[in-house]
């Protein structure tokens, strides 16, 4: 879904990412109001998607800086918007992402990729 949209040509609308972020927001709200632990659980697949998107956008921006033929205005605006959204969400989930990255760095643990 979102992972296949990392390519610059297909992220222009960003609706898949917005759907995912709305789902996580609703999931957190329902888990916090639920009496069943763990309240506020974040699915590891969501965290992996954030990590993958961040890496993909960073790679795209780095490739764009060295490219001779630049992106069109619409694509550049979409990449910038996606980059800002990912940066905002990374700050929001900073603690959980740090724990997730530590767990994924150990080869013997579960691989969510």
ROTORMI-714895 format. One record per residue (C-alpha): residue number from 1; residue in three letters; chain; x, y, z. Coordinates in pm, whole numbers. Layout:
% residues N
+-----+---------+--------+--------+--------+--------+
: num : residuo : cadena :      x :      y :      z :
+-----+---------+--------+--------+--------+--------+
: NUM :     ALA :      A :      X :      Y :      Z :
...
+-----+---------+--------+--------+--------+--------+
END
This chain:
% residues 113
+-----+---------+--------+--------+--------+--------+
: num : residuo : cadena :      x :      y :      z :
+-----+---------+--------+--------+--------+--------+
:   1 :     UNK :      A :      0 :      0 :      0 :
:   2 :     UNK :      A :    210 :    293 :    124 :
:   3 :     UNK :      A :    544 :    118 :     76 :
:   4 :     UNK :      A :    474 :     80 :   -295 :
:   5 :     UNK :      A :    406 :    454 :   -311 :
:   6 :     UNK :      A :    756 :    561 :   -215 :
:   7 :     UNK :      A :    839 :    627 :   -579 :
:   8 :     UNK :      A :    812 :    999 :   -649 :
:   9 :     UNK :      A :    568 :    960 :   -936 :
:  10 :     UNK :      A :    303 :    792 :   -722 :
:  11 :     UNK :      A :    309 :    991 :   -396 :
:  12 :     UNK :      A :    165 :   1308 :   -545 :
:  13 :     UNK :      A :   -175 :   1277 :   -379 :
:  14 :     UNK :      A :    -67 :   1126 :    -45 :
:  15 :     UNK :      A :   -414 :    989 :     28 :
:  16 :     UNK :      A :   -287 :    647 :    133 :
:  17 :     UNK :      A :    -61 :    800 :    397 :
:  18 :     UNK :      A :   -346 :   1019 :    522 :
:  19 :     UNK :      A :   -573 :    714 :    549 :
:  20 :     UNK :      A :   -306 :    529 :    747 :
:  21 :     UNK :      A :   -252 :    824 :    982 :
:  22 :     UNK :      A :   -628 :    858 :   1041 :
:  23 :     UNK :      A :   -651 :    486 :   1115 :
:  24 :     UNK :      A :   -367 :    506 :   1371 :
:  25 :     UNK :      A :   -528 :    808 :   1533 :
:  26 :     UNK :      A :   -858 :    622 :   1567 :
:  27 :     UNK :      A :   -677 :    312 :   1689 :
:  28 :     UNK :      A :   -498 :    507 :   1961 :
:  29 :     UNK :      A :   -823 :    672 :   2071 :
:  30 :     UNK :      A :  -1004 :    341 :   2094 :
:  31 :     UNK :      A :   -714 :    172 :   2278 :
:  32 :     UNK :      A :   -678 :    454 :   2531 :
:  33 :     UNK :      A :  -1049 :    449 :   2612 :
:  34 :     UNK :      A :  -1049 :     68 :   2632 :
:  35 :     UNK :      A :  -1012 :    -95 :   2972 :
:  36 :     UNK :      A :   -808 :   -376 :   2812 :
:  37 :     UNK :      A :   -428 :   -323 :   2825 :
:  38 :     UNK :      A :   -206 :   -225 :   2648 :
:  39 :     UNK :      A :   -349 :    124 :   2608 :
:  40 :     UNK :      A :   -189 :    324 :   2328 :
:  41 :     UNK :      A :    -36 :     26 :   2145 :
:  42 :     UNK :      A :    117 :    120 :   1810 :
:  43 :     UNK :      A :    130 :   -159 :   1548 :
:  44 :     UNK :      A :    490 :   -240 :   1448 :
:  45 :     UNK :      A :    393 :   -243 :   1079 :
:  46 :     UNK :      A :    296 :    124 :   1110 :
:  47 :     UNK :      A :    631 :    208 :   1265 :
:  48 :     UNK :      A :    812 :     15 :    991 :
:  49 :     UNK :      A :    612 :    208 :    730 :
:  50 :     UNK :      A :    719 :    540 :    887 :
:  51 :     UNK :      A :   1083 :    428 :    886 :
:  52 :     UNK :      A :   1060 :    310 :    523 :
:  53 :     UNK :      A :    889 :    629 :    407 :
:  54 :     UNK :      A :   1144 :    845 :    586 :
:  55 :     UNK :      A :   1428 :    656 :    420 :
:  56 :     UNK :      A :   1257 :    671 :     79 :
:  57 :     UNK :      A :   1191 :   1044 :     95 :
:  58 :     UNK :      A :   1542 :   1115 :    218 :
:  59 :     UNK :      A :   1684 :    910 :    -70 :
:  60 :     UNK :      A :   1458 :   1090 :   -320 :
:  61 :     UNK :      A :   1558 :   1434 :   -193 :
:  62 :     UNK :      A :   1929 :   1341 :   -203 :
:  63 :     UNK :      A :   1895 :   1210 :   -559 :
:  64 :     UNK :      A :   1706 :   1523 :   -661 :
:  65 :     UNK :      A :   1982 :   1752 :   -537 :
:  66 :     UNK :      A :   2236 :   1582 :   -761 :
:  67 :     UNK :      A :   2005 :   1535 :  -1062 :
:  68 :     UNK :      A :   2053 :   1736 :  -1378 :
:  69 :     UNK :      A :   1685 :   1720 :  -1470 :
:  70 :     UNK :      A :   1480 :   1846 :  -1178 :
:  71 :     UNK :      A :   1135 :   1731 :  -1067 :
:  72 :     UNK :      A :    827 :   1913 :  -1181 :
:  73 :     UNK :      A :    672 :   2164 :   -945 :
:  74 :     UNK :      A :    383 :   1938 :   -847 :
:  75 :     UNK :      A :    610 :   1645 :   -764 :
:  76 :     UNK :      A :    849 :   1865 :   -570 :
:  77 :     UNK :      A :    559 :   2010 :   -370 :
:  78 :     UNK :      A :    426 :   1659 :   -298 :
:  79 :     UNK :      A :    767 :   1537 :   -179 :
:  80 :     UNK :      A :    806 :   1842 :     44 :
:  81 :     UNK :      A :    459 :   1791 :    193 :
:  82 :     UNK :      A :    526 :   1423 :    253 :
:  83 :     UNK :      A :    861 :   1504 :    408 :
:  84 :     UNK :      A :    700 :   1752 :    650 :
:  85 :     UNK :      A :    424 :   1506 :    742 :
:  86 :     UNK :      A :    675 :   1229 :    812 :
:  87 :     UNK :      A :    890 :   1465 :   1019 :
:  88 :     UNK :      A :    586 :   1565 :   1225 :
:  89 :     UNK :      A :    480 :   1205 :   1283 :
:  90 :     UNK :      A :    837 :   1101 :   1369 :
:  91 :     UNK :      A :    837 :   1366 :   1644 :
:  92 :     UNK :      A :    496 :   1246 :   1764 :
:  93 :     UNK :      A :    610 :    883 :   1788 :
:  94 :     UNK :      A :    973 :    960 :   1878 :
:  95 :     UNK :      A :    994 :    738 :   2188 :
:  96 :     UNK :      A :    816 :    444 :   2029 :
:  97 :     UNK :      A :   1027 :    473 :   1712 :
:  98 :     UNK :      A :   1349 :    475 :   1915 :
:  99 :     UNK :      A :   1245 :    154 :   2091 :
: 100 :     UNK :      A :   1135 :      2 :   1759 :
: 101 :     UNK :      A :   1469 :     86 :   1593 :
: 102 :     UNK :      A :   1661 :    -68 :   1883 :
: 103 :     UNK :      A :   1459 :   -390 :   1861 :
: 104 :     UNK :      A :   1495 :   -409 :   1482 :
: 105 :     UNK :      A :   1871 :   -348 :   1505 :
: 106 :     UNK :      A :   1915 :   -675 :   1696 :
: 107 :     UNK :      A :   1918 :   -957 :   1435 :
: 108 :     UNK :      A :   1782 :  -1225 :   1670 :
: 109 :     UNK :      A :   1459 :  -1038 :   1744 :
: 110 :     UNK :      A :   1143 :  -1033 :   1538 :
: 111 :     UNK :      A :   1182 :   -872 :   1200 :
: 112 :     UNK :      A :    881 :   -656 :   1112 :
: 113 :     UNK :      A :   1006 :   -571 :    767 :
+-----+---------+--------+--------+--------+--------+
END
